[in-house]
Amino acid sequence: MTDTTFEPLGMPHMGTGSSIGFGADYNPDQWPREVWDEDVALMREAGVNVVSVAIFSWARLQPTADTWDFAWLDEVMDLLHANGIGVDLATATASPPAWLTTAHPEVLPVTRTGETLWPGGRQQWRPTSPVFREHALRLADAMAQRYADHPALVAWHVSNELGCHNVWDYSDDAAAAFRAWLRERYGTLDALNAAWGTAFWSQRVGDWAQVLPPRQSAAQSNPTQQLDFKRYSSDALRDYLRAEREVLRRHTPRVPITTNFMVMRTPEGMDYASWAREVDFVSNDHYVHPGPQGHDELSFSANLTSGIAGGDPWFLMEHSTSAVNWQPVNRPKAPGELARDSLTHVAHGADAVCYFQWRQSASGAEKYHSAMVPHAGRDSDVFRAVADLGRTLETLAPVVGTRRSPARAAILFDWDSWWTSEIDSHPSDRLRYRQEALDWYSAFLALGVRADVVPAHGDLSAYDVVVAPILHVVPADLARSLAEWVSAGGHLVTTYFSGIVDQDDHAWLGGYPGAFRDLLGIRIQEMAPLFDDETPRLDDGRPVSLWADPIDVVAAEVEVLSTYVDGAQAGRPAVTRRPVGQGSASYVGARLGAVGIAPTLAQILDGAGVHSELPVANRGEVELTVRTDGESDYWFLVNRTTEAIEVTGLHGQALIGDLSGEVLTLARRGVAVLRMDV
C-alpha cells in the first residue's frame, strides 16, 4: 500500500538553478586525487551541473564494522560545490562490503533452486534480511547526519537500481516475510487457500508455517503462488526503499529523495506504478537495445516513465553516451544518437539528463561501458558530443518544470498482466507482454499519432482511444470501469489473451475473453496459439504469428474488420469492433506485429476521430511529443530516419532546430524543439 503520510517534495534544483540537470554517476574513489581537479574542469566545460556520488562506496566509507572514512567524500563534496555542481548523494548501500558478507553470510540472497549468490558482483543482499537492514540503515543514518547541511546536497539517491540483481530471493528470511505479506493480504488461511486454488494437486495448507516461496519443485508451482510472490517481491523492495527514505527524511526533511527505477525492456520484477508515490520525484535508468525497434523502445520507456510520474517532470538518472558492456555485441552509437536519445527522454518529461558514468573506468566489470569522458579522454568524438549536448540543454531552460501535454490516445501498461501472462503452463510460452505493447506503440509512431503510455488502473477520462494489449489480469472493478468509460464515449482496443483471469489468476468462466466477452460481443471457446512455422494471413494479406483466436460473433451489431483467409481459422473473424453507447470496443485476436497493427489501428483511430497533428508527408518519419506550461506548448520533433528531412506548415519559435518560415529542416537523427503559443 502507498504510504499516505509521505508528501513528495518534487524535483530538486540543480547546481545552477532552474536549468535542465546534466551530469552522470561520478566515482572519484576509483581515481587518484590529482584526477579530480581535471574532472571538475571538464565538467564545467561540458556544462555539467549535477552528479550522483558514492553509489558503490560502502567499503570505502566504512572499511570495517567499527571504522569510518568520510574525509575523501568531504573533499569531493566541497570541490563539487566550489565549482557550482550539485550532488545527488547516494546512501552507498547498493552493495555490502566484504567484511559484512563474511561476518554475516545470512544476508546473501538464495535462488529458487537453493543456491547462495556469493559476493564478487553487486547487490549481494536479501531485501528482507534484518541483519542487512540494520547495517545499511546505520550507514544511511551516518551519511544523512554528516551531509545534512552541506550546500552541495541537492537530492538523496537511495541505494541503486533496487532489485536489478536481487529481486527474487527464496531464502528463509524471504519465506518469513512472504508469509507476513500474505497474512496482510488475505487475513485467513481459508482466504489464502481459496485464492490459490489449493484444492488442485492437494496443495491445501493448514498452517502459515507450511507456506513457502515458489522454490524449485517436482512440477509446476502453483500459478497464484507465483503471482503473489512477484507482487510480494516488488513490495519487499518498496518497503526497503521506505526504510531508507525515513532515515533520510528524519535528518533532512527538505531534501528531495529518489531512487533510480529501471523502466526499460527488462527487468520486470518491480511494479513501479506502485512505487512512484514513495519518492519525491521519479528517476529512471534506460539503456537502448539495438534493433529495428531500438529507438521506439527508448521512446516507449520514457513515455511510460512519464505515465508513472503522473505527467510530472522526472530525472533520467542513467543512460549511455555510446556502447555498453553487457550485451552480446556492444557497438558504439552512430553520430547524432547521443543527442537524439537524450533529447527523446527530455521530450517525454525528463528535466535531468545523466549518464553512467562520468569517467570511463580503467578496471572492473564495466571498464568497456562508455562514459562522458571515455578512455580516449577529452580529445574524442564522445566528449565533443557531450559538450555539444550540454550547450543544447542550456537553450531548453524554458521547458524545465513543464508537464506532459496529454495525447488523445493511450496504451495501458499493467505489471500484474506482464507477470501473469508469462507464467508457465499457458497456451504458449512464446508470448511476450511488453513486446506486444511496444508493437502497438510503434504502430502509433508509424501513423504519426501521439499516444501516452499509462498504468492500467489510472484515470482514463482524458483519452478518446485506449489500447489494452494483453490485459490478461482483469479484476471485476477494472472490467466495470472500462465498460463505463466505453459507454461514455471511449474507444477501447484489446487483444488476444486479454480479460482471461481475475486478480487471483482464476479464469473468468463462460468463454473467452472472459471479463471483456459481453463488452466486445464475441466469444472464443478455445484459444489457438500458433506453432513457430505457422503464418496464416488476413484478407488483406497481412501475416499473423503466435496467436489466431477462433472468434464467434454473438452480438448482432459487431462489425468484422478483418478475417483469416487461410489456416485453421480460415473464414472466421480476426479483428472485430462493436459500437457500445457513445463509444466502441474492438478486439484483435492475433499477433500482427508493429507493421501489421498499423492498418487496424488507423481504422480504429479514424472511427474515433483521432488523427495525427503532423503533415501527411512526415507521418512515420517524425515522432511528435508535447510538453506544456499552460501558456506555451513545446513541440519536440524527433527524426526517426537516418536521412535529413523537411517538415512543412509549422509555426512557432525554434529553441532547437533550423526553422525557416514554415519549413523545419531535421538532420538525420536530429531533434527540434518549437515553442508554440497555446
C-alpha positions as CSV (number, residue, x, y, z in Angstrom):
1,M,0.0,0.0,0.0
2,T,1.1,3.6,-0.6
3,D,2.3,5.5,2.4
4,T,-0.3,8.2,2.6
5,T,1.7,10.1,5.3
6,F,4.5,10.8,2.8
7,E,4.1,14.1,1.0
8,P,6.5,14.3,-2.0
9,L,8.7,17.4,-2.3
10,G,9.2,17.3,-6.1
11,M,12.2,17.7,-8.2
12,P,15.4,19.3,-6.9
13,H,17.1,22.4,-8.2
14,M,20.4,21.6,-9.8
15,G,23.7,23.2,-9.1
16,T,22.9,26.1,-11.4
17,G,19.2,26.6,-10.5
18,S,16.3,26.4,-12.9
19,S,18.1,24.6,-15.8
20,I,17.9,21.0,-17.1
21,G,20.1,18.8,-15.0
22,F,23.1,17.4,-16.8
23,G,25.7,15.0,-15.5
24,A,26.5,11.5,-14.5
25,D,27.4,9.0,-11.8
26,Y,30.7,10.2,-10.5
27,N,33.1,7.8,-8.9
28,P,36.1,9.7,-7.7
29,D,37.1,7.0,-5.4
30,Q,38.2,4.9,-8.4
31,W,40.8,7.6,-9.3
32,P,43.9,9.3,-7.8
33,R,43.3,12.7,-6.2
34,E,45.1,14.5,-9.0
35,V,42.4,13.4,-11.4
36,W,39.6,15.1,-9.5
37,D,40.7,18.7,-10.5
38,E,40.7,17.7,-14.1
39,D,37.3,16.1,-13.6
40,V,35.6,19.3,-12.4
41,A,37.4,21.4,-15.0
42,L,35.9,19.1,-17.8
43,M,32.6,19.1,-16.1
44,R,32.4,22.9,-16.3
45,E,33.5,22.8,-19.9
46,A,30.7,20.3,-20.7
47,G,28.0,22.2,-18.8
48,V,27.6,19.5,-16.0
49,N,25.6,20.8,-13.1
50,V,24.7,17.7,-11.1
51,V,26.4,14.3,-10.4
52,S,25.5,11.2,-8.4
53,V,28.2,10.3,-5.9
54,A,29.1,7.4,-3.6
55,I,26.7,4.8,-5.2
56,F,29.1,1.9,-4.7
57,S,31.3,3.4,-2.0
58,W,30.2,1.5,1.2
59,A,33.6,-0.4,1.5
60,R,35.5,2.9,1.2
61,L,33.2,4.8,3.6
62,Q,33.1,2.1,6.2
63,P,36.3,0.0,5.9
64,T,35.3,-2.2,8.9
65,A,32.3,-2.6,11.1
66,D,33.6,0.0,13.6
67,T,35.6,2.4,11.4
68,W,34.5,5.2,9.1
69,D,36.3,7.3,6.4
70,F,34.4,10.3,5.3
71,A,37.4,12.6,4.6
72,W,37.7,11.8,0.9
73,L,33.9,12.3,0.4
74,D,34.0,15.6,2.4
75,E,36.7,16.8,-0.1
76,V,34.7,15.7,-3.1
77,M,31.6,17.4,-1.9
78,D,33.5,20.6,-1.2
79,L,35.2,20.5,-4.6
80,L,31.9,20.0,-6.5
81,H,30.2,22.8,-4.6
82,A,33.1,25.2,-5.3
83,N,32.6,24.5,-9.0
84,G,28.8,25.0,-9.0
85,I,27.9,21.3,-9.3
86,G,25.1,19.9,-7.2
87,V,25.3,16.4,-5.7
88,D,22.6,13.7,-5.8
89,L,24.2,11.8,-2.9
90,A,23.8,8.1,-2.8
91,T,23.3,6.3,0.5
92,A,26.0,3.9,-0.7
93,T,24.0,0.8,0.4
94,A,23.7,-0.9,-3.0
95,S,26.4,-3.5,-2.4
96,P,27.6,-4.6,1.0
97,P,31.4,-4.7,1.7
98,A,33.3,-8.0,2.1
99,W,33.5,-7.6,5.9
100,L,29.8,-7.6,6.2
101,T,29.1,-10.7,4.0
102,T,32.0,-12.5,5.6
103,A,30.7,-11.9,9.1
104,H,27.1,-12.4,8.1
105,P,26.7,-14.7,5.2
106,E,23.0,-14.9,6.1
107,V,22.4,-11.6,4.3
108,L,23.2,-13.2,0.9
109,P,20.3,-14.0,-1.5
110,V,19.2,-17.6,-2.3
111,T,18.0,-18.7,-5.7
112,R,14.9,-20.7,-6.5
113,T,17.0,-23.9,-6.5
114,G,18.6,-23.1,-3.2
115,E,22.0,-21.8,-4.3
116,T,23.5,-18.9,-2.4
117,L,24.5,-15.9,-4.5
118,W,28.0,-15.1,-3.3
119,P,30.0,-11.8,-3.3
120,G,32.0,-10.9,-6.3
121,G,29.4,-8.9,-8.2
122,R,27.0,-6.4,-6.8
123,Q,23.7,-6.3,-4.9
124,Q,24.6,-9.4,-2.9
125,W,21.9,-8.8,-0.2
126,R,18.4,-10.0,0.7
127,P,15.7,-7.3,0.6
128,T,14.2,-8.8,3.8
129,S,17.3,-9.5,5.8
130,P,17.1,-7.9,9.2
131,V,20.9,-8.1,9.5
132,F,21.5,-6.3,6.2
133,R,18.9,-3.7,7.0
134,E,20.5,-3.0,10.4
135,H,23.9,-2.3,8.8
136,A,22.5,-0.4,5.8
137,L,20.3,1.9,7.8
138,R,23.2,2.6,10.1
139,L,25.2,3.8,7.1
140,A,22.3,5.8,5.7
141,D,21.9,7.5,9.1
142,A,25.6,8.3,9.2
143,M,25.5,9.8,5.7
144,A,22.4,11.8,6.5
145,Q,23.8,13.3,9.7
146,R,27.1,14.2,8.1
147,Y,25.9,15.9,5.0
148,A,22.5,17.2,6.1
149,D,23.7,20.8,5.8
150,H,26.2,20.5,3.0
151,P,25.5,23.2,0.4
152,A,26.3,20.7,-2.5
153,L,23.5,18.3,-1.5
154,V,20.5,18.7,-3.9
155,A,18.9,15.2,-3.5
156,W,19.3,11.8,-1.9
157,H,19.8,8.7,-4.0
158,V,18.5,5.6,-2.2
159,S,20.6,2.5,-2.9
160,N,20.9,1.9,-6.7
161,E,18.6,0.1,-9.2
162,L,16.8,-1.7,-6.4
163,G,16.0,-5.3,-7.5
164,C,18.3,-5.3,-10.6
165,H,20.0,-8.4,-9.4
166,N,18.3,-9.4,-6.1
167,V,14.6,-9.0,-6.6
168,W,14.0,-12.8,-6.4
169,D,15.1,-14.1,-3.1
170,Y,13.9,-17.5,-1.8
171,S,15.7,-17.6,1.5
172,D,14.3,-18.3,4.9
173,D,14.1,-14.6,5.5
174,A,12.1,-14.2,2.4
175,A,9.8,-17.1,3.4
176,A,9.0,-15.4,6.7
177,A,8.4,-12.0,5.0
178,F,6.3,-13.7,2.3
179,R,4.1,-15.3,5.0
180,A,3.6,-11.9,6.7
181,W,2.7,-10.3,3.4
182,L,0.2,-13.0,2.6
183,R,-1.4,-12.7,6.1
184,E,-1.9,-9.0,5.5
185,R,-3.3,-9.6,2.0
186,Y,-5.7,-12.4,2.8
187,G,-6.2,-12.4,6.6
188,T,-7.1,-16.1,6.9
189,L,-5.8,-19.4,5.6
190,D,-9.2,-20.1,4.2
191,A,-9.0,-17.0,2.1
192,L,-5.4,-17.9,1.0
193,N,-6.5,-21.4,0.0
194,A,-9.4,-20.1,-2.0
195,A,-7.2,-17.5,-3.8
196,W,-4.5,-20.0,-4.6
197,G,-6.9,-22.8,-5.6
198,T,-5.2,-25.3,-3.4
199,A,-7.8,-27.9,-3.9
200,F,-5.8,-28.7,-7.0
201,W,-3.0,-31.2,-6.6
202,S,-3.7,-31.5,-2.8
203,Q,-1.9,-28.2,-2.1
204,R,-4.2,-27.0,0.8
205,V,-2.2,-25.5,3.7
206,G,-3.4,-25.8,7.3
207,D,-0.8,-23.6,9.0
208,W,1.0,-20.4,7.9
209,A,4.3,-22.2,8.6
210,Q,3.5,-24.5,5.6
211,V,3.6,-21.6,3.2
212,L,6.8,-21.2,1.2
213,P,8.0,-19.1,-1.7
214,P,7.7,-20.9,-5.1
215,R,11.0,-22.7,-4.7
216,Q,12.1,-25.4,-7.2
217,S,9.5,-28.2,-7.1
218,A,8.9,-31.5,-8.8
219,A,6.3,-29.9,-11.1
220,Q,5.0,-26.5,-12.0
221,S,4.5,-24.3,-8.9
222,N,1.0,-23.0,-8.1
223,P,0.4,-20.1,-10.5
224,T,-1.3,-17.8,-8.0
225,Q,1.6,-18.5,-5.6
226,Q,4.0,-17.4,-8.3
227,L,2.0,-14.3,-9.0
228,D,1.7,-13.4,-5.3
229,F,5.5,-14.0,-4.9
230,K,6.1,-11.5,-7.7
231,R,3.8,-9.0,-6.0
232,Y,5.4,-9.6,-2.7
233,S,8.9,-9.2,-4.1
234,S,8.1,-5.8,-5.6
235,D,6.6,-4.7,-2.3
236,A,9.5,-6.0,-0.2
237,L,11.9,-3.8,-2.2
238,R,9.5,-0.9,-1.9
239,D,9.4,-1.4,1.8
240,Y,13.2,-1.3,1.9
241,L,13.1,1.9,-0.1
242,R,10.7,3.4,2.5
243,A,13.0,2.4,5.4
244,E,16.0,4.3,3.9
245,R,13.7,7.2,3.0
246,E,12.5,7.6,6.5
247,V,16.1,7.7,7.9
248,L,17.0,10.4,5.4
249,R,13.8,12.4,5.9
250,R,14.4,12.4,9.7
251,H,17.7,14.3,9.3
252,T,16.9,16.2,6.0
253,P,13.2,16.9,5.8
254,R,13.5,19.4,2.9
255,V,16.0,17.5,0.7
256,P,14.2,15.5,-2.1
257,I,14.7,11.7,-2.1
258,T,14.6,9.4,-5.1
259,T,15.8,6.0,-6.3
260,N,16.5,5.0,-9.9
261,F,13.8,2.9,-11.5
262,M,14.6,0.7,-14.5
263,V,11.8,1.3,-16.9
264,M,13.2,-0.5,-19.9
265,R,12.9,-3.8,-21.8
266,T,14.0,-5.7,-18.7
267,P,13.8,-6.3,-15.7
268,E,10.1,-6.8,-15.0
269,G,10.2,-7.5,-11.2
270,M,9.3,-4.1,-9.9
271,D,5.8,-2.6,-10.1
272,Y,7.0,1.0,-10.5
273,A,3.4,2.4,-10.7
274,S,3.1,1.4,-7.1
275,W,6.5,2.9,-6.2
276,A,6.0,6.4,-7.6
277,R,4.4,8.0,-4.6
278,E,7.2,6.7,-2.3
279,V,9.8,9.1,-3.8
280,D,9.9,12.9,-4.0
281,F,10.5,12.6,-7.8
282,V,10.7,9.7,-10.2
283,S,14.1,8.8,-11.6
284,N,14.8,6.3,-14.3
285,D,17.7,4.4,-15.9
286,H,17.4,3.3,-19.5
287,Y,19.7,1.6,-22.0
288,V,19.0,1.0,-25.7
289,H,18.8,-2.5,-27.1
290,P,19.9,-2.2,-30.7
291,G,17.5,-3.5,-33.3
292,P,14.6,-2.3,-35.6
293,Q,12.6,-1.1,-32.6
294,G,15.5,0.2,-30.5
295,H,14.6,3.8,-30.5
296,D,10.9,3.1,-30.4
297,E,11.5,1.2,-27.2
298,L,13.5,4.1,-25.8
299,S,10.6,6.4,-26.5
300,F,8.1,3.9,-25.1
301,S,10.0,3.6,-21.9
302,A,10.4,7.3,-21.5
303,N,6.7,7.7,-22.2
304,L,5.8,5.1,-19.6
305,T,8.1,6.8,-17.1
306,S,6.1,9.9,-17.6
307,G,3.0,7.9,-17.1
308,I,4.3,6.5,-13.8
309,A,5.2,10.1,-12.7
310,G,1.7,11.2,-13.5
311,G,2.9,13.6,-16.2
312,D,5.2,15.4,-13.8
313,P,8.9,16.1,-14.7
314,W,11.3,13.3,-13.9
315,F,15.0,12.6,-13.7
316,L,16.9,10.5,-16.3
317,M,19.5,9.1,-13.8
318,E,21.4,6.8,-16.2
319,H,21.8,6.1,-19.8
320,S,24.8,5.6,-22.1
321,T,26.8,8.0,-24.2
322,S,27.8,5.2,-26.5
323,A,28.4,1.4,-26.2
324,V,27.5,-0.6,-23.1
325,N,29.4,-3.7,-21.9
326,W,26.6,-6.3,-21.1
327,Q,25.1,-7.1,-24.5
328,P,26.3,-9.9,-26.7
329,V,27.8,-7.4,-29.1
330,N,28.4,-3.8,-27.8
331,R,28.7,-1.3,-30.7
332,P,29.1,2.4,-30.3
333,K,26.3,4.8,-31.1
334,A,26.2,6.3,-34.5
335,P,26.7,10.1,-35.0
336,G,23.7,12.0,-33.6
337,E,22.4,9.2,-31.5
338,L,23.8,10.5,-28.2
339,A,21.9,13.8,-28.5
340,R,18.8,12.2,-30.1
341,D,18.5,9.6,-27.3
342,S,18.9,12.1,-24.6
343,L,16.5,14.7,-26.1
344,T,13.8,12.0,-26.6
345,H,13.8,11.5,-22.9
346,V,13.5,15.2,-22.4
347,A,10.6,15.2,-24.8
348,H,8.8,12.8,-22.6
349,G,9.4,14.8,-19.4
350,A,12.9,14.4,-18.2
351,D,14.2,17.5,-16.5
352,A,17.6,15.9,-16.0
353,V,19.9,14.0,-18.4
354,C,22.5,11.9,-16.7
355,Y,24.8,9.0,-17.7
356,F,26.6,6.1,-16.3
357,Q,29.2,7.4,-15.8
358,W,31.4,10.5,-15.8
359,R,34.8,9.0,-16.5
360,Q,35.2,5.5,-18.1
361,S,36.6,3.1,-15.6
362,A,40.1,1.7,-16.1
363,S,39.3,-1.6,-14.4
364,G,36.4,-3.6,-13.2
365,A,33.4,-5.2,-14.8
366,E,32.2,-2.0,-16.6
367,K,35.5,-0.7,-18.0
368,Y,34.2,-1.1,-21.5
369,H,31.0,0.7,-20.8
370,S,31.0,4.2,-22.3
371,A,31.1,7.4,-20.3
372,M,31.1,11.1,-20.7
373,V,34.9,11.1,-20.6
374,P,35.9,8.0,-22.5
375,H,39.3,6.2,-22.3
376,A,40.3,8.4,-25.3
377,G,39.8,11.4,-23.0
378,R,38.8,15.0,-23.8
379,D,40.1,14.8,-27.4
380,S,37.3,12.4,-28.5
381,D,34.1,12.5,-30.5
382,V,32.2,11.3,-27.5
383,F,33.3,14.2,-25.3
384,R,32.7,16.7,-28.1
385,A,29.2,15.3,-28.5
386,V,28.7,15.5,-24.7
387,A,29.8,19.2,-24.6
388,D,27.6,20.0,-27.6
389,L,24.6,18.4,-25.8
390,G,25.4,20.5,-22.7
391,R,25.1,23.6,-24.7
392,T,21.9,22.4,-26.3
393,L,20.3,21.7,-23.0
394,E,21.1,25.2,-21.8
395,T,18.7,26.5,-24.6
396,L,15.9,24.3,-23.2
397,A,15.7,26.1,-19.8
398,P,12.1,27.3,-20.6
399,V,11.0,23.7,-20.7
400,V,12.0,23.0,-17.1
401,G,9.0,22.2,-14.9
402,T,6.6,21.7,-17.8
403,R,4.3,18.7,-17.8
404,R,3.4,16.2,-20.5
405,S,0.5,17.5,-22.6
406,P,-2.0,14.6,-22.8
407,A,-2.5,12.9,-26.1
408,R,-5.9,11.7,-27.2
409,A,-4.8,8.1,-27.2
410,A,-3.2,5.9,-24.6
411,I,-1.7,2.4,-24.2
412,L,-2.3,0.7,-20.8
413,F,0.6,-1.0,-19.1
414,D,-0.1,-3.4,-16.2
415,W,2.6,-5.3,-14.2
416,D,0.1,-7.9,-13.0
417,S,-0.7,-8.8,-16.6
418,W,3.0,-8.8,-17.6
419,W,3.9,-11.1,-14.7
420,T,0.9,-13.5,-15.1
421,S,0.7,-13.7,-18.9
422,E,4.3,-15.1,-18.9
423,I,3.9,-17.7,-16.1
424,D,4.4,-21.3,-17.1
425,S,1.7,-23.8,-18.2
426,H,0.0,-21.4,-20.5
427,P,-1.2,-21.9,-24.1
428,S,2.1,-20.6,-25.4
429,D,5.5,-19.8,-23.9
430,R,6.3,-17.6,-26.8
431,L,4.1,-14.7,-25.7
432,R,5.9,-11.5,-24.6
433,Y,3.7,-9.0,-22.9
434,R,6.0,-6.0,-23.3
435,Q,6.7,-6.7,-26.9
436,E,3.0,-6.6,-27.8
437,A,2.7,-3.3,-26.0
438,L,5.7,-2.0,-27.9
439,D,4.3,-3.1,-31.2
440,W,1.2,-1.0,-30.7
441,Y,3.4,1.9,-29.7
442,S,5.5,1.5,-32.9
443,A,2.2,1.5,-34.9
444,F,1.2,4.8,-33.3
445,L,4.6,6.2,-34.2
446,A,4.3,4.9,-37.8
447,L,0.9,6.8,-38.1
448,G,2.3,9.9,-36.5
449,V,-0.3,9.8,-33.7
450,R,0.7,10.7,-30.2
451,A,-0.1,8.1,-27.5
452,D,0.6,8.2,-23.8
453,V,1.7,5.0,-22.0
454,V,0.0,4.9,-18.7
455,P,-0.6,2.5,-15.8
456,A,-3.7,0.4,-16.3
457,H,-5.6,1.5,-13.2
458,G,-5.4,5.2,-13.7
459,D,-7.9,7.8,-14.8
460,L,-8.7,7.5,-18.5
461,S,-11.2,10.4,-18.8
462,A,-8.7,12.5,-20.8
463,Y,-8.4,9.8,-23.6
464,D,-10.6,9.1,-26.6
465,V,-8.8,5.9,-27.6
466,V,-7.3,3.4,-25.2
467,V,-5.3,0.3,-26.3
468,A,-5.1,-2.5,-23.7
469,P,-2.7,-5.1,-25.2
470,I,-2.7,-8.5,-23.4
471,L,-4.6,-7.0,-20.4
472,H,-4.6,-10.5,-19.0
473,V,-5.5,-9.8,-15.4
474,V,-8.8,-8.0,-15.1
475,P,-10.5,-7.7,-11.7
476,A,-14.2,-7.1,-11.8
477,D,-13.8,-3.4,-10.9
478,L,-11.4,-2.8,-13.8
479,A,-13.8,-4.5,-16.2
480,R,-16.6,-2.4,-15.0
481,S,-14.7,0.9,-15.2
482,L,-13.6,0.2,-18.7
483,A,-17.1,-0.7,-19.8
484,E,-18.4,2.5,-18.2
485,W,-15.7,4.5,-20.0
486,V,-16.6,2.9,-23.3
487,S,-20.3,3.6,-22.8
488,A,-19.5,7.3,-22.1
489,G,-17.7,7.6,-25.5
490,G,-14.3,5.9,-25.2
491,H,-12.9,3.6,-27.8
492,L,-11.2,0.5,-26.3
493,V,-9.0,-1.8,-28.2
494,T,-7.8,-5.1,-26.6
495,T,-6.1,-8.2,-27.9
496,Y,-5.7,-11.9,-27.6
497,F,-5.1,-13.3,-24.1
498,S,-6.9,-10.3,-22.5
499,G,-9.6,-10.4,-19.9
500,I,-8.8,-14.1,-19.1
501,V,-8.3,-14.1,-15.3
502,D,-9.2,-12.2,-12.2
503,Q,-6.9,-10.8,-9.6
504,D,-6.3,-14.3,-8.2
505,D,-5.4,-15.7,-11.6
506,H,-8.7,-17.6,-11.7
507,A,-10.2,-17.9,-15.1
508,W,-13.4,-16.0,-15.9
509,L,-15.8,-18.7,-16.9
510,G,-18.2,-18.8,-19.8
511,G,-15.7,-18.5,-22.7
512,Y,-13.0,-16.1,-23.6
513,P,-12.2,-13.2,-23.5
514,G,-13.7,-13.6,-20.1
515,A,-14.1,-10.3,-18.4
516,F,-14.5,-8.5,-21.8
517,R,-16.7,-11.0,-23.5
518,D,-20.0,-9.1,-23.1
519,L,-18.5,-5.8,-23.8
520,L,-16.9,-7.0,-27.1
521,G,-19.9,-9.0,-28.2
522,I,-17.7,-12.0,-29.1
523,R,-17.0,-15.5,-27.7
524,I,-14.0,-17.7,-28.0
525,Q,-14.4,-21.4,-26.9
526,E,-10.7,-22.3,-27.1
527,M,-7.6,-20.2,-27.6
528,A,-5.5,-21.1,-30.6
529,P,-1.8,-20.3,-30.3
530,L,0.3,-21.0,-33.4
531,F,3.5,-23.0,-33.9
532,D,6.6,-21.1,-35.0
533,D,6.2,-22.1,-38.6
534,E,2.5,-21.2,-38.9
535,T,1.8,-17.8,-40.5
536,P,-1.8,-17.6,-41.6
537,R,-2.9,-14.4,-43.4
538,L,-5.7,-11.9,-43.1
539,D,-8.0,-11.0,-46.0
540,D,-5.7,-8.1,-47.0
541,G,-2.5,-10.2,-47.0
542,R,-1.2,-9.3,-43.6
543,P,0.6,-12.2,-41.9
544,V,-0.3,-13.5,-38.4
545,S,2.1,-15.1,-35.9
546,L,2.0,-16.5,-32.4
547,W,-1.8,-16.5,-31.9
548,A,-5.0,-16.8,-34.0
549,D,-8.2,-16.8,-31.9
550,P,-11.2,-18.5,-33.4
551,I,-13.8,-15.8,-32.8
552,D,-17.6,-16.3,-32.7
553,V,-19.6,-13.1,-33.1
554,V,-22.5,-13.2,-30.6
555,A,-23.8,-9.6,-30.8
556,A,-25.6,-8.5,-34.0
557,E,-24.0,-5.1,-34.0
558,V,-20.4,-6.4,-34.1
559,E,-18.5,-5.4,-37.2
560,V,-15.9,-7.7,-38.6
561,L,-12.8,-5.6,-39.6
562,S,-10.5,-8.4,-40.7
563,T,-10.9,-12.1,-41.5
564,Y,-8.5,-15.1,-41.7
565,V,-8.2,-16.4,-45.3
566,D,-6.1,-19.5,-44.6
567,G,-5.0,-21.7,-41.7
568,A,-7.2,-23.4,-39.2
569,Q,-9.4,-20.3,-38.7
570,A,-10.0,-19.6,-42.4
571,G,-13.2,-17.6,-42.9
572,R,-13.5,-16.6,-39.3
573,P,-13.2,-13.1,-37.8
574,A,-9.7,-12.0,-36.7
575,V,-10.5,-8.3,-35.8
576,T,-13.9,-7.0,-34.6
577,R,-15.4,-3.8,-33.4
578,R,-18.7,-3.3,-31.5
579,P,-20.4,0.1,-31.0
580,V,-21.3,0.5,-27.3
581,G,-23.2,3.6,-26.1
582,Q,-21.2,6.6,-27.4
583,G,-18.0,4.5,-27.9
584,S,-16.8,1.2,-29.2
585,A,-14.9,-1.9,-28.2
586,S,-12.5,-3.7,-30.6
587,Y,-10.7,-7.0,-30.4
588,V,-7.6,-8.1,-32.2
589,G,-7.4,-11.9,-31.9
590,A,-4.0,-12.4,-33.5
591,R,-0.5,-11.1,-33.2
592,L,0.0,-8.8,-36.1
593,G,3.4,-7.2,-35.3
594,A,4.1,-3.5,-35.5
595,V,3.7,-3.2,-39.2
596,G,0.5,-5.3,-39.3
597,I,-1.1,-3.4,-36.4
598,A,-0.9,-0.1,-38.2
599,P,-3.8,-0.6,-40.7
600,T,-6.1,-1.8,-38.0
601,L,-5.1,1.0,-35.6
602,A,-5.6,3.6,-38.4
603,Q,-9.1,2.3,-39.0
604,I,-10.0,2.4,-35.3
605,L,-8.5,5.9,-34.8
606,D,-10.4,7.2,-37.9
607,G,-13.6,5.9,-36.4
608,A,-12.8,7.7,-33.2
609,G,-11.9,10.9,-34.9
610,V,-8.3,10.8,-33.6
611,H,-5.7,12.0,-36.2
612,S,-2.1,13.0,-36.4
613,E,-1.0,16.5,-35.8
614,L,1.9,16.1,-38.3
615,P,1.8,16.9,-42.0
616,V,0.8,13.8,-44.0
617,A,4.2,13.6,-45.6
618,N,6.0,13.3,-42.3
619,R,3.9,10.8,-40.5
620,G,6.1,7.9,-39.7
621,E,9.3,9.9,-40.3
622,V,8.9,12.1,-37.2
623,E,7.9,11.5,-33.6
624,L,6.0,14.3,-32.0
625,T,5.9,14.8,-28.3
626,V,4.4,17.8,-26.5
627,R,5.2,19.4,-23.1
628,T,3.2,22.4,-21.8
629,D,3.2,25.0,-19.1
630,G,-0.4,26.1,-19.9
631,E,0.7,29.2,-21.7
632,S,3.1,27.6,-24.3
633,D,3.3,24.2,-25.8
634,Y,6.8,22.8,-26.6
635,W,6.8,20.5,-29.6
636,F,9.6,18.0,-29.7
637,L,10.1,16.6,-33.2
638,V,12.5,13.7,-33.5
639,N,13.7,12.4,-36.8
640,R,13.1,8.7,-36.8
641,T,15.1,8.2,-40.0
642,T,18.8,8.3,-41.0
643,E,18.2,10.9,-43.6
644,A,17.7,14.7,-43.4
645,I,14.0,15.6,-43.9
646,E,11.8,18.7,-44.1
647,V,8.7,19.3,-42.1
648,T,6.4,22.0,-43.5
649,G,3.5,24.0,-42.2
650,L,4.9,24.7,-38.8
651,H,4.7,27.8,-36.8
652,G,6.5,28.9,-33.6
653,Q,9.9,29.8,-32.2
654,A,12.7,27.3,-32.6
655,L,14.5,26.6,-29.3
656,I,16.5,23.9,-31.1
657,G,16.5,23.3,-34.8
658,D,16.5,25.0,-38.2
659,L,13.1,26.6,-38.8
660,S,12.9,28.9,-41.8
661,G,9.5,30.4,-42.3
662,E,7.2,27.4,-42.0
663,V,9.8,24.8,-43.0
664,L,11.7,22.9,-40.4
665,T,14.8,21.0,-41.5
666,L,15.7,18.0,-39.4
667,A,19.1,16.5,-39.7
668,R,19.4,12.7,-39.8
669,R,18.7,11.5,-36.2
670,G,18.0,15.2,-35.5
671,V,15.7,16.8,-32.9
672,A,14.0,20.1,-33.0
673,V,12.1,21.9,-30.2
674,L,9.5,24.6,-31.1
675,R,7.7,26.8,-28.7
676,M,4.0,27.3,-29.7
677,D,1.6,29.7,-28.1
678,V,-1.5,28.0,-26.7
